[in-house]
């Protein structure tokens, strides 16, 4: 895996003004390349290294969908922690802006390590980075990754395989529940090594009374063929 500074630099080099504006307006935005194909393959290869993970979830068992995901154990691989910290710093201004508009507290300190300390002090000590694996016919139901009282309002998923080559189908879904209106869906294809930034729980939207809370859930459509892996970067830890 590449040196830490390289991964951080790649996150920093993204067009953040445009990305934050798009997330603000639509609840999600796709970055340019963050990981190389070799790095994607290295993350995918971690799937077989069971001691790296604290738990494995069979989605069908819990009626979450079909497929499997694994939560990384401590110590979380350094490249993943560096990516979480880099995205946290860039997304923090929008998180604070959303909290202000909604009249919510903004408990997020300036540094990611300090934010994790807040989570851990509240009993949210389990790491939440996820490696997800979908085969033919697998899918993920609409849901939110909350894990406890302390939540960061934005998160990231990175595609590790090539859509249309390694797999077909498996589009990333975001559904926003609009105030007194039908829901709005956004469908995204995760290019290999690219990230999608999206809303964890809800985002502010304008209404006749000012700002309203638009709940958002995410999922994955049915994989029609092949094998699809993604790296999920939730920016808070779990109880």
NUTOR-403213 format. One record per residue (C-alpha): residue number from 1; residue in three letters; x negated, y negated, z negated. Coordinates in nm, 2 decimals. Example, Ala and Ser with C-alpha at 12.3 -4.5 7.8 and 13.67 -1.06 7.14 Angstrom:
BEGIN
   pos   code       c1       c2       c3
     1    ALA    -1.23     0.45    -0.78
     2    SER    -1.37     0.11    -0.71
end
This chain:
BEGIN
   pos   code       c1       c2       c3
     1    UNK     0.00     0.00     0.00
     2    UNK    -0.12    -0.35     0.08
     3    UNK    -0.27    -0.58    -0.18
     4    UNK    -0.02    -0.77    -0.40
     5    UNK    -0.11    -1.11    -0.25
     6    UNK    -0.02    -0.99     0.10
     7    UNK     0.33    -0.88     0.00
     8    UNK     0.39    -1.20    -0.20
     9    UNK     0.26    -1.41     0.09
    10    UNK     0.50    -1.24     0.33
    11    UNK     0.80    -1.32     0.11
    12    UNK     0.68    -1.68     0.07
    13    UNK     0.64    -1.72     0.44
    14    UNK     1.00    -1.65     0.52
    15    UNK     1.22    -1.95     0.63
    16    UNK     1.36    -2.01     0.29
    17    UNK     1.56    -2.33     0.35
    18    UNK     1.76    -2.15     0.63
    19    UNK     1.79    -1.83     0.43
    20    UNK     1.92    -2.00     0.12
    21    UNK     2.17    -2.20     0.32
    22    UNK     2.30    -1.89     0.49
    23    UNK     2.33    -1.70     0.16
    24    UNK     2.51    -2.00     0.01
    25    UNK     2.76    -2.02     0.30
    26    UNK     2.82    -1.65     0.36
    27    UNK     2.69    -1.45     0.07
    28    UNK     2.40    -1.28     0.25
    29    UNK     2.11    -1.34     0.49
    30    UNK     1.85    -1.12     0.67
    31    UNK     1.48    -1.20     0.64
    32    UNK     1.21    -1.13     0.90
    33    UNK     0.96    -0.85     0.84
    34    UNK     0.84    -0.80     0.49
    35    UNK     0.70    -0.44     0.50
    36    UNK     0.49    -0.28     0.78
    37    UNK     0.60     0.05     0.93
    38    UNK     0.32     0.22     0.74
    39    UNK     0.43     0.06     0.41
    40    UNK     0.79     0.17     0.48
    41    UNK     0.67     0.53     0.53
    42    UNK     0.47     0.51     0.21
    43    UNK     0.79     0.41     0.02
    44    UNK     0.99     0.68     0.19
    45    UNK     0.73     0.94     0.09
    46    UNK     0.77     0.85    -0.27
    47    UNK     1.11     1.04    -0.26
    48    UNK     0.94     1.37    -0.31
    49    UNK     0.73     1.25    -0.61
    50    UNK     1.00     1.33    -0.87
    51    UNK     0.79     1.21    -1.17
    52    UNK     0.81     0.85    -1.03
    53    UNK     1.18     0.84    -1.11
    54    UNK     1.39     0.82    -1.43
    55    UNK     1.70     0.96    -1.28
    56    UNK     1.86     1.10    -0.96
    57    UNK     2.22     1.03    -0.88
    58    UNK     2.44     1.25    -0.65
    59    UNK     2.70     1.00    -0.52
    60    UNK     2.96     1.27    -0.44
    61    UNK     2.95     1.39    -0.81
    62    UNK     3.07     1.05    -0.93
    63    UNK     3.29     0.97    -0.63
    64    UNK     3.05     0.68    -0.53
    65    UNK     3.04     0.81    -0.17
    66    UNK     2.80     1.07    -0.02
    67    UNK     2.42     1.06    -0.05
    68    UNK     2.16     1.04    -0.32
    69    UNK     1.96     0.77    -0.49
    70    UNK     1.68     0.76    -0.74
    71    UNK     1.59     0.50    -1.00
    72    UNK     1.22     0.43    -1.04
    73    UNK     1.08     0.50    -1.39
    74    UNK     0.83     0.29    -1.58
    75    UNK     0.57     0.20    -1.47
    76    UNK     0.75     0.08    -1.16
    77    UNK     0.50     0.08    -0.87
    78    UNK     0.32    -0.25    -0.86
    79    UNK     0.43    -0.34    -0.50
    80    UNK     0.79    -0.31    -0.60
    81    UNK     0.74    -0.54    -0.91
    82    UNK     0.56    -0.79    -0.69
    83    UNK     0.84    -0.80    -0.44
    84    UNK     1.10    -0.84    -0.72
    85    UNK     0.90    -1.13    -0.87
    86    UNK     0.85    -1.30    -0.53
    87    UNK     1.21    -1.28    -0.43
    88    UNK     1.32    -1.39    -0.78
    89    UNK     1.12    -1.71    -0.76
    90    UNK     1.26    -1.80    -0.42
    91    UNK     1.62    -1.72    -0.51
    92    UNK     1.62    -1.88    -0.85
    93    UNK     1.71    -2.24    -0.73
    94    UNK     2.03    -2.10    -0.56
    95    UNK     2.12    -1.89    -0.86
    96    UNK     2.10    -2.20    -1.08
    97    UNK     2.30    -2.40    -0.83
    98    UNK     2.57    -2.14    -0.82
    99    UNK     2.59    -2.13    -1.20
   100    UNK     2.63    -2.51    -1.22
   101    UNK     2.91    -2.51    -0.96
   102    UNK     3.10    -2.23    -1.14
   103    UNK     3.04    -2.38    -1.49
   104    UNK     2.84    -2.07    -1.60
   105    UNK     2.53    -2.05    -1.81
   106    UNK     2.20    -2.02    -1.62
   107    UNK     1.98    -1.80    -1.85
   108    UNK     1.71    -1.74    -1.59
   109    UNK     1.36    -1.87    -1.68
   110    UNK     1.11    -1.98    -1.42
   111    UNK     0.91    -1.66    -1.41
   112    UNK     1.04    -1.31    -1.34
   113    UNK     0.85    -1.15    -1.63
   114    UNK     1.01    -1.38    -1.87
   115    UNK     1.35    -1.29    -1.73
   116    UNK     1.29    -0.93    -1.78
   117    UNK     1.19    -1.01    -2.14
   118    UNK     1.54    -1.16    -2.18
   119    UNK     1.70    -0.84    -2.04
   120    UNK     1.49    -0.62    -2.26
   121    UNK     1.56    -0.82    -2.57
   122    UNK     1.93    -0.76    -2.50
   123    UNK     1.88    -0.38    -2.47
   124    UNK     1.86    -0.37    -2.09
   125    UNK     1.53    -0.19    -2.08
   126    UNK     1.57     0.06    -1.79
   127    UNK     1.42    -0.03    -1.46
   128    UNK     1.66    -0.07    -1.17
   129    UNK     1.47    -0.05    -0.84
   130    UNK     1.62     0.22    -0.63
   131    UNK     1.52     0.44    -0.35
   132    UNK     1.83     0.55    -0.15
   133    UNK     1.86     0.84     0.09
   134    UNK     2.15     0.90     0.33
   135    UNK     2.18     1.20     0.57
   136    UNK     2.44     1.26     0.84
   137    UNK     2.79     1.19     0.71
   138    UNK     2.67     1.01     0.40
   139    UNK     2.81     0.67     0.29
   140    UNK     2.83     0.44    -0.01
   141    UNK     3.15     0.30    -0.16
   142    UNK     3.20    -0.07    -0.22
   143    UNK     3.05    -0.15    -0.56
   144    UNK     2.84    -0.40    -0.77
   145    UNK     2.51    -0.33    -0.94
   146    UNK     2.56    -0.50    -1.28
   147    UNK     2.42    -0.27    -1.55
   148    UNK     2.48    -0.49    -1.85
   149    UNK     2.56    -0.84    -1.98
   150    UNK     2.26    -1.01    -1.82
   151    UNK     2.29    -1.03    -1.44
   152    UNK     2.09    -1.21    -1.17
   153    UNK     2.34    -1.32    -0.91
   154    UNK     2.14    -1.22    -0.60
   155    UNK     1.96    -0.90    -0.50
   156    UNK     1.77    -0.75    -0.21
   157    UNK     1.77    -0.43     0.00
   158    UNK     1.49    -0.34     0.25
   159    UNK     1.54    -0.10     0.54
   160    UNK     1.27     0.17     0.56
   161    UNK     1.38     0.35     0.88
   162    UNK     1.45     0.25     1.23
   163    UNK     1.82     0.20     1.31
   164    UNK     1.91     0.36     1.64
   165    UNK     1.60     0.57     1.64
   166    UNK     1.57     0.75     1.30
   167    UNK     1.95     0.72     1.23
   168    UNK     2.27     0.59     1.37
   169    UNK     2.56     0.43     1.18
   170    UNK     2.48     0.34     0.82
   171    UNK     2.55    -0.03     0.85
   172    UNK     2.53    -0.24     0.53
   173    UNK     2.87    -0.38     0.43
   174    UNK     2.96    -0.68     0.22
   175    UNK     3.32    -0.75     0.14
   176    UNK     3.42    -1.09    -0.01
   177    UNK     3.76    -1.12    -0.18
   178    UNK     3.89    -1.46    -0.09
   179    UNK     4.12    -1.67    -0.31
   180    UNK     4.48    -1.61    -0.21
   181    UNK     4.37    -1.47     0.13
   182    UNK     4.27    -1.14     0.29
   183    UNK     3.91    -1.02     0.23
   184    UNK     3.62    -1.10     0.46
   185    UNK     3.37    -0.84     0.57
   186    UNK     3.01    -0.88     0.69
   187    UNK     2.83    -0.59     0.86
   188    UNK     2.45    -0.59     0.88
   189    UNK     2.20    -0.36     1.05
   190    UNK     1.89    -0.32     0.84
   191    UNK     1.58    -0.34     1.06
   192    UNK     1.28    -0.14     0.94
   193    UNK     1.08    -0.35     0.70
   194    UNK     1.33    -0.64     0.70
   195    UNK     1.52    -0.74     0.39
   196    UNK     1.88    -0.84     0.33
   197    UNK     1.95    -1.08     0.05
   198    UNK     2.30    -1.06    -0.08
   199    UNK     2.53    -1.15    -0.37
   200    UNK     2.53    -0.93    -0.67
   201    UNK     2.87    -1.01    -0.82
   202    UNK     3.04    -1.33    -0.69
   203    UNK     2.96    -1.66    -0.53
   204    UNK     3.11    -2.01    -0.55
   205    UNK     3.35    -2.11    -0.27
   206    UNK     3.54    -2.44    -0.23
   207    UNK     3.91    -2.45    -0.31
   208    UNK     4.17    -2.72    -0.36
   209    UNK     4.07    -2.74    -0.72
   210    UNK     3.70    -2.76    -0.67
   211    UNK     3.48    -2.45    -0.69
   212    UNK     3.63    -2.10    -0.72
   213    UNK     3.47    -1.76    -0.78
   214    UNK     3.47    -1.52    -0.48
   215    UNK     3.41    -1.16    -0.59
   216    UNK     3.18    -0.96    -0.36
   217    UNK     3.11    -0.59    -0.33
   218    UNK     2.87    -0.41    -0.11
   219    UNK     2.84    -0.06     0.04
   220    UNK     2.71     0.14     0.34
   221    UNK     2.92     0.28     0.63
   222    UNK     2.90     0.64     0.73
   223    UNK     2.57     0.76     0.88
   224    UNK     2.65     0.92     1.21
   225    UNK     2.32     1.10     1.26
   226    UNK     1.97     1.11     1.12
   227    UNK     1.82     1.01     0.79
   228    UNK     1.84     0.66     0.64
   229    UNK     1.62     0.53     0.35
   230    UNK     1.64     0.19     0.18
   231    UNK     1.46     0.03    -0.11
   232    UNK     1.70    -0.16    -0.35
   233    UNK     1.56    -0.45    -0.55
   234    UNK     1.80    -0.54    -0.83
   235    UNK     1.66    -0.84    -1.02
   236    UNK     1.78    -0.74    -1.37
   237    UNK     1.72    -0.43    -1.57
   238    UNK     1.98    -0.19    -1.71
   239    UNK     2.11    -0.07    -2.04
end
